[in-house]
Amino acid sequence: MRAVSTWSDLPQDSTTVTASLTSPARYRYDILNNAKIIVHHVTPPKDIQSQVNAIFNRRISKERRSEISSIAKGMCNEFIAITQANRREDDCVEVVITALETMDKEKVFAFVRKADWDPNLNPDPPQLFNFKHLGHANNEADYTAERPTKRQRREWSSNPSSDQSRPDAPASERGQHKGVKTPRPDCTIGLSHSTLAHALSERVLKTSQADGFLRGLQREHILYSDPTENSMNGRFPVLVVEGKAYATGKTVFEAENQAAVAGSCMVNLLQQLTDVHDRCVPDSPHMKEAPLTFSISTWGPLLQFWVHYPLVEDNITSYHMSVLKTCHACIADELEDFLLMSQQLMS
């Protein structure tokens, strides 16, 4: 009979320690919170909710509702089939993306899959205090000196009731992965380059000039209209899809974390657009509103629709996401309502 492995038998390397310290929960409540990225399972503030209502209370024609109902039924059948087999994460996410593409009849949007975003859009943790004058304790040296011997670890494993506790990780390991991970959404949904080029040609630029104009702004770090590093031509995205398949052992918590960062980056991108507008038209009569972005997080057939928005207090920006709707994709009526929200955002 094989003996049960004890803690002392397990490899005590930095990979094991680091993995445990960067769990989804620690990443959200330590790293994301430090960058002022907050996930809320409650309704947004009243002023943000008012902006949300203006988007999602728009009328949809009976003809369009009928089309979306048909898309929802097909999508529902696909999810039912997926849940009856051991399918990959991408299989679930792709059903959602394909449905959104089908809804985009006029090809207004670009659907960019798994593209790395530019890290310049990542929120930076605010520097609220300066602790440099306090110095640094030589924690790693202390750890090395106090690290238990192999014999001591064996004694602990054979005596689990011992008052001795396991050692902490060294400072160099504890300090790893402090930064926010640069987004790589399952799908980034923004205006297609041709859509934006056509809009610019009707106002200020020729279609042939639009590409150089947008690339120039991005190259000079003035306006990142395309958040991807490889110029995938999805401009000014306001919606991302992030998914995890529950058959793989992942959780929706992880998808929410990824969506939280991507939503914050989209807020920063739209804020750049607002800043450029304000510099060019300082006396604009338009009322200034917080930039809103959106995400869909999925966990198998469970779908969540989120809004992302900034709040500013004492000149410090915090990034928030609030859930607007949830549904189970194997229930056709719920799924239809969910897609109607997507339609209102994309129209």
Helices and strands as residue ranges (DSSP letters): G 7-9, H 14-21, H 24-26, I 27-32, H 33-34, E 37-40, H 46-56, H 62-83, H 89-103, E 109-113, G 119-121, G 132-134, H 139-146, H 150-158, H 171-174, E 187-192, H 193-201, H 207-219, E 234-244, G 246-248, H 252-280, E 293-299, E 302-313, E 316-328, H 332-346
